[in-house]
Amino acid sequence: MFLEMKGITKSFKKFKIKDLSFKMEKGEIVGLVGISGSGKTTIASMLLKLILPDSGSYLINGRNALSIKRKDFSRIVQGIFQNPARALNPRKKVSFLLKEPYLAHGKSPDDLEIKRLLESLSLPKEVLNETPNNLSGGQLQRIAIARALSLRPSFLIADEPTSALDPTVQIQIIDLILKLNRKEKIGIFFISHDLNQVFYLSEKVIVISEGIIMEMGDADEIMKNPHPYTMYLMKGKFSEANREKGKCPFYSICPLAKEICRDSMPELKKTGENHLTRCHLL
């Protein structure tokens, strides 16, 4: 097992991640999907150790990830984000931006290594002399990915990496992520509100609502027998009027909801060979 989160909780004033538990094999792509505010970016931040959980365990290759030194951790786990322009110094040329991760770790990158990065991401060598403000959104995202790959990590956290891009470039970045996984054997935790992207890329999928896992398992099994909340994400809003909140996070707008859904939280139970669902009605 490459990565495991078990019993993770994180509380804020008006939001809480509750009992987050999942596993990833080496080189696997796992998708995380949910509506805005469901906790996707909080989970990404905990995986990157940008925020720390209140309780629970986070293991990488059997080691406590929270005790791994930051420099060592960054060689294993890297992140790519929604807005690459905010992650890149607008005053520095791309040549420096690509060398910076090496320099931060006391390495001296040679031109061949930089050339390899450019070629792997379909970037022309001419971008090396440009600053970020002269490049397109797709080029900026590729450069952000190149920086993340420079230390040859085993695992990438991709938090909404295409949402700021136009549809054509989105497809290019999705195909690039898939190529990196297949060629470099990099594990990827892909976070999005776009179910089409998540199910296209991912072998396994986690669906969350209000910081709680509602469903997880093999992507194919979820597609065949989705949780009502996952159906909601696939099809858009239901026509039923909102109810008061219930113990089930989805109770207020679920068209199938019963009294039991209002009064008790369903357990995450096995509903397929590799499929867990939190629903009283399945």
Secondary structure, DSSP 8 states (H G I E B T S, - for coil): --EEEEEEEEE-SS-EEEEEEEEE-TT-EEEEE--TTSSHHHHHHHHTTSS--SEEEEEETTEEGGGS-HHHHHHHEEEE-S-HHHHS-TTS-HHHHHHHHHHHTT----HHHHHHHHHHTT--GGGGG--GGGS-HHHHHHHHHHHHHTT--SEEEEESTTTTS-HHHHHHHHHHHHHHHHHH--EEEEEES-HHHHHHH-SEEEEEETTEEEEEEEHHHHHHS--HHHHHHHH---SS------SSTTGGG-TT--HHHHHS---EEEEETTEEEE-TT-
